[in-house]
Amino acid sequence: MKDSQSNPNRAAEVAKELIVSDKINLMLVASTPETTNPVSTTCESEGLPCISTVAPWQPWFIGQQGNPGDPKSWKPFGYAYHFFWGPEDVISVFTNMWSQLSTNKQVGGLFPNGGDGNAWGDAKVGFPPVFRSATSSAIRGRFARCARTLSCYSTSRMHMAPQLDSSRNGRTRIMSVYCIS
């Protein structure tokens, strides 16, 4: 077991060390795309089976391809496997829950400015279009990006205070916050 320190360069470095020096037979990597992607890429290049999880599938999959904007250039993976849901799955569950609440249906969202936060905050497939949609269980809301250092622990209140105050003043009654640590 190695600590990537949530640094993509360090993640690739320790993955290579585990493969070459420690001669592992299988890699298991989890958490943000900043960790899962470089480890999966290293395993692919070294021919070592890798199981990746706990990161939305979109930033993992697209991050493994040389040209994310050209699906025709995508190639199958030989050694890296990823399992986890994507924003579309969570959006479906959350909007169903929110529609059952007795509130003004004003929803706000705070997401970190990183690979997974960018997936959640994507203007086309993330939460923002759901927040803006009048046809989505009458849920409307706001979207704000937080600093990459946002965490769910006690110091996060200071980082999120301006966004939370703004949302509260705008009558937001449901807040969806995606925290990473």
DONU-934011 format. One record per residue (C-alpha): residue in one letter; x, y, z; residue number from 1. Coordinates in Angstrom, 1 decimal, m for minus. Each point is the difference from the previous one (the first is absolute). Layout:
REM residues N
   res     east    north       up     n
     A        X        Y        Z   NUM
...
//
This chain:
REM residues 181
   res     east    north       up     n
     M      0.0      0.0      0.0     1
     K      1.3      3.5     m0.9     2
     D     m1.3      3.5      0.5     3
     S     m0.4      2.1     m3.2     4
     Q     m0.4      3.1      2.2     5
     S     m2.8      0.9     m2.5     6
     N      2.7      1.1     m2.4     7
     P     m0.2     m1.4     m3.6     8
     N      3.8     m0.1     m0.4     9
     R      0.5     m1.7      3.3    10
     A     m2.8     m2.5     m0.9    11
     A      1.7     m1.1     m3.2    12
     E      3.4     m0.1      1.9    13
     V     m1.2     m2.3      2.7    14
     A     m2.0     m2.2     m2.4    15
     K      3.2     m0.5     m2.0    16
     E      1.9     m0.8      3.2    17
     L     m2.6     m2.6      1.0    18
     I      0.2     m1.6     m3.4    19
     V      3.7      0.0     m0.6    20
     S      1.6     m0.2      3.5    21
     D     m2.7     m1.7      2.0    22
     K     m1.1     m2.3     m2.9    23
     I     m3.7      0.1      0.8    24
     N     m2.4     m2.1     m2.1    25
     L     m3.1      2.3      0.2    26
     M     m0.6      3.7      0.7    27
     L     m3.1      1.3      1.8    28
     V     m0.3      3.8     m0.2    29
     A     m2.8      2.2      1.3    30
     S     m1.2      3.6      0.5    31
     T      0.3      3.0     m2.3    32
     P      0.9     m0.1     m3.7    33
     E      3.2      1.8      1.0    34
     T      1.0     m3.2      1.7    35
     T     m1.8     m2.7     m2.0    36
     N      1.0      1.2     m3.5    37
     P      3.8      0.1      0.4    38
     V      0.1     m3.3      1.8    39
     S     m2.2     m1.6     m2.7    40
     T      2.2      1.5     m2.8    41
     T      3.1     m1.4      1.7    42
     C     m1.5     m3.4      0.4    43
     E     m1.1      0.0     m3.7    44
     S      3.5      0.9     m1.1    45
     E      1.6     m2.6      2.2    46
     G     m2.5     m2.8     m0.9    47
     L     m1.2     m0.4      3.6    48
     P     m3.7     m0.6      0.8    49
     C     m1.6      2.9      1.8    50
     I     m3.4      0.5      1.6    51
     S     m1.0      3.6      0.5    52
     T     m3.1      1.3      1.9    53
     V     m1.5      2.8      2.1    54
     A      0.3      2.6     m2.8    55
     P     m2.7      0.9     m2.5    56
     W      0.4     m2.2     m3.1    57
     Q      0.1      2.9     m2.5    58
     P      3.2      1.8      1.1    59
     W      1.7     m3.4      0.5    60
     F     m1.0     m1.3     m3.5    61
     I      0.6      3.2     m1.9    62
     G      3.2      0.7      2.0    63
     Q      1.4     m3.3     m1.3    64
     Q     m0.4      0.9     m3.6    65
     G      2.5      2.0     m2.0    66
     N     m2.6      2.2     m1.6    67
     P     m3.2      0.3      2.1    68
     G     m1.7      2.1     m2.7    69
     D      0.3     m2.7     m2.7    70
     P     m1.8     m3.2      1.0    71
     K      1.1     m1.7     m3.2    72
     S      3.6      0.1      1.3    73
     W     m0.9     m1.8      3.2    74
     K      1.6     m3.4      0.5    75
     P     m1.0     m2.9      2.3    76
     F      1.9     m0.4      3.2    77
     G      2.1     m3.1      0.5    78
     Y      0.7      0.1      3.7    79
     A     m2.0      2.8      1.7    80
     Y     m3.6     m0.6      1.2    81
     H     m2.2      2.6      1.7    82
     F     m3.3     m0.3      1.8    83
     F     m2.0      2.8      1.5    84
     W     m3.0      2.0     m0.8    85
     G     m0.1      3.3     m1.8    86
     P     m1.8      3.3      0.6    87
     E     m3.0     m1.2     m2.0    88
     D     m0.7     m2.7      2.5    89
     V      0.3      2.3      3.0    90
     I     m2.1      2.7     m1.6    91
     S     m2.8     m2.5     m0.6    92
     V      0.0     m1.1      3.7    93
     F      0.4      3.5      1.4    94
     T     m2.7      1.7     m2.1    95
     N     m2.4     m2.8      1.0    96
     M      0.8      0.6      3.7    97
     W     m0.2      3.8     m0.3    98
     S     m3.4     m0.2     m1.7    99
     Q     m1.4     m1.7      3.0   100
     L      1.0      2.7      2.5   101
     S     m2.4      2.7      1.1   102
     T      2.2      3.0     m0.8   103
     N      0.1      2.8     m2.5   104
     K      2.0     m2.3     m2.3   105
     Q      2.9      2.5     m0.2   106
     V      3.1     m2.2     m0.3   107
     G      3.6      1.2      0.1   108
     G      3.2     m1.9     m0.7   109
     L      3.6      0.3      1.0   110
     F      2.6     m2.1     m1.7   111
     P      3.8     m0.1      0.2   112
     N      2.1      1.4     m2.9   113
     G      1.6     m3.3     m1.0   114
     G     m0.6     m3.0     m2.3   115
     D     m3.1     m1.3      1.9   116
     G     m1.3      3.4      0.9   117
     N      0.2      1.0     m3.6   118
     A     m2.0     m3.0     m1.0   119
     W     m2.7      0.9      2.6   120
     G      0.1      3.6     m1.2   121
     D      0.0     m0.7     m3.7   122
     A     m2.3      2.4     m1.8   123
     K     m1.4     m2.8     m2.2   124
     V     m0.1     m3.2      2.0   125
     G      0.5      1.2      3.6   126
     F     m2.3      1.6      2.6   127
     P     m0.2      3.5     m1.5   128
     P     m2.5     m0.9     m2.8   129
     V     m2.1     m1.9      2.6   130
     F      0.0      3.1      2.3   131
     R     m1.1      2.2     m2.9   132
     S     m2.6     m2.4     m1.4   133
     A     m3.6      0.9      0.6   134
     T     m1.0     m3.6     m1.0   135
     S      2.2     m1.7      2.6   136
     S     m2.5     m0.5      2.8   137
     A     m0.3      3.9      0.2   138
     I      3.5      0.1      1.5   139
     R      2.0      3.1     m0.6   140
     G      3.2      1.1      1.5   141
     R      3.5      1.5     m0.1   142
     F      3.4     m1.4     m0.8   143
     A      3.3      1.2      1.5   144
     R      3.5     m1.4     m0.2   145
     C      2.1     m0.3      3.2   146
     A      3.7      0.0      0.4   147
     R      1.7     m3.3     m0.7   148
     T      1.0     m0.1      3.7   149
     L     m3.6     m0.3      1.1   150
     S     m0.6     m2.8      2.5   151
     C     m2.9     m1.1      2.1   152
     Y      1.7      0.7      3.3   153
     S     m0.1      2.9      2.4   154
     T      2.1      2.3     m2.1   155
     S     m2.3     m0.4     m3.0   156
     R     m2.5      2.4      1.5   157
     M      2.4      2.9     m0.5   158
     H      0.6     m1.0     m3.6   159
     M     m3.7     m0.4     m0.8   160
     A     m1.3      2.9      2.0   161
     P     m0.5      2.5     m2.8   162
     Q     m1.8     m2.5     m2.2   163
     L     m2.2     m1.3      2.8   164
     D     m0.9      3.6      1.1   165
     S     m0.9      0.9     m3.6   166
     S     m2.1     m3.1     m0.4   167
     R     m1.8      0.5      3.3   168
     N     m0.8      3.6     m0.9   169
     G     m1.3     m1.2     m3.3   170
     R     m2.5     m2.3      1.8   171
     T      1.8     m3.2     m0.8   172
     R     m1.4     m2.8      2.2   173
     I      1.8     m3.0     m1.4   174
     M      3.8      0.0     m0.3   175
     S      1.9     m2.7     m1.9   176
     V      3.7      0.1      1.0   177
     Y      2.5     m2.4     m1.4   178
     C      2.9     m0.1      2.4   179
     I      3.4     m1.6     m0.5   180
     S      2.8     m0.3      2.6   181
//
